Amino acid sequence: MYAANCARCHGAQGIGGIGPSLVDVAATFPDVENQITFVSNGGGGMPAFAGQLSDADIQNVAAYVSQNAGK
């Protein structure tokens, strides 16, 4: 899910590219629900993924990023 929807902007390891690094996503979004809301609604240069991805897919992406960005 991450590779198909996020990596083109945030890089394969989440260290950034067109979009910002996700390595410190926990510092920006200490509550994973805030991260889920941001992915759903978008903001800044990030598109909204609500309607494109299911709620479960968005939750899975948020969990994946929290555990794997920068690795």
Contacts in CASP RR format, 6 or more apart in sequence:
PFRMAT RR
TARGET T0000
AUTHOR 0000-0000-0000
METHOD contacts of the structure
MODEL  1
MYAANCARCHGAQGIGGIGPSLVDVAATFPDVENQITFVSNGGGGMPAFA
GQLSDADIQNVAAYVSQNAGK
1 53 0 8 1.000
1 57 0 8 1.000
1 60 0 8 1.000
1 61 0 8 1.000
1 64 0 8 1.000
2 61 0 8 1.000
2 64 0 8 1.000
2 65 0 8 1.000
2 68 0 8 1.000
3 12 0 8 1.000
5 49 0 8 1.000
5 52 0 8 1.000
5 53 0 8 1.000
5 61 0 8 1.000
6 14 0 8 1.000
6 22 0 8 1.000
6 61 0 8 1.000
6 65 0 8 1.000
7 14 0 8 1.000
8 18 0 8 1.000
9 16 0 8 1.000
9 17 0 8 1.000
9 18 0 8 1.000
9 19 0 8 1.000
9 46 0 8 1.000
10 16 0 8 1.000
10 17 0 8 1.000
10 19 0 8 1.000
10 20 0 8 1.000
10 21 0 8 1.000
10 22 0 8 1.000
10 69 0 8 1.000
11 17 0 8 1.000
13 68 0 8 1.000
13 69 0 8 1.000
13 70 0 8 1.000
13 71 0 8 1.000
14 21 0 8 1.000
14 22 0 8 1.000
14 23 0 8 1.000
14 65 0 8 1.000
14 68 0 8 1.000
14 69 0 8 1.000
14 70 0 8 1.000
15 21 0 8 1.000
15 22 0 8 1.000
15 23 0 8 1.000
15 69 0 8 1.000
15 70 0 8 1.000
16 22 0 8 1.000
19 45 0 8 1.000
19 46 0 8 1.000
21 69 0 8 1.000
21 70 0 8 1.000
22 65 0 8 1.000
22 69 0 8 1.000
22 70 0 8 1.000
23 69 0 8 1.000
23 70 0 8 1.000
25 35 0 8 1.000
25 65 0 8 1.000
25 66 0 8 1.000
25 69 0 8 1.000
26 66 0 8 1.000
28 35 0 8 1.000
29 35 0 8 1.000
29 38 0 8 1.000
32 62 0 8 1.000
32 63 0 8 1.000
32 66 0 8 1.000
35 62 0 8 1.000
35 65 0 8 1.000
35 66 0 8 1.000
36 58 0 8 1.000
36 59 0 8 1.000
36 62 0 8 1.000
38 46 0 8 1.000
39 46 0 8 1.000
39 49 0 8 1.000
39 58 0 8 1.000
39 61 0 8 1.000
39 62 0 8 1.000
40 48 0 8 1.000
40 49 0 8 1.000
40 50 0 8 1.000
40 55 0 8 1.000
40 58 0 8 1.000
41 48 0 8 1.000
41 50 0 8 1.000
42 48 0 8 1.000
42 49 0 8 1.000
49 58 0 8 1.000
49 61 0 8 1.000
50 58 0 8 1.000
53 61 0 8 1.000
END
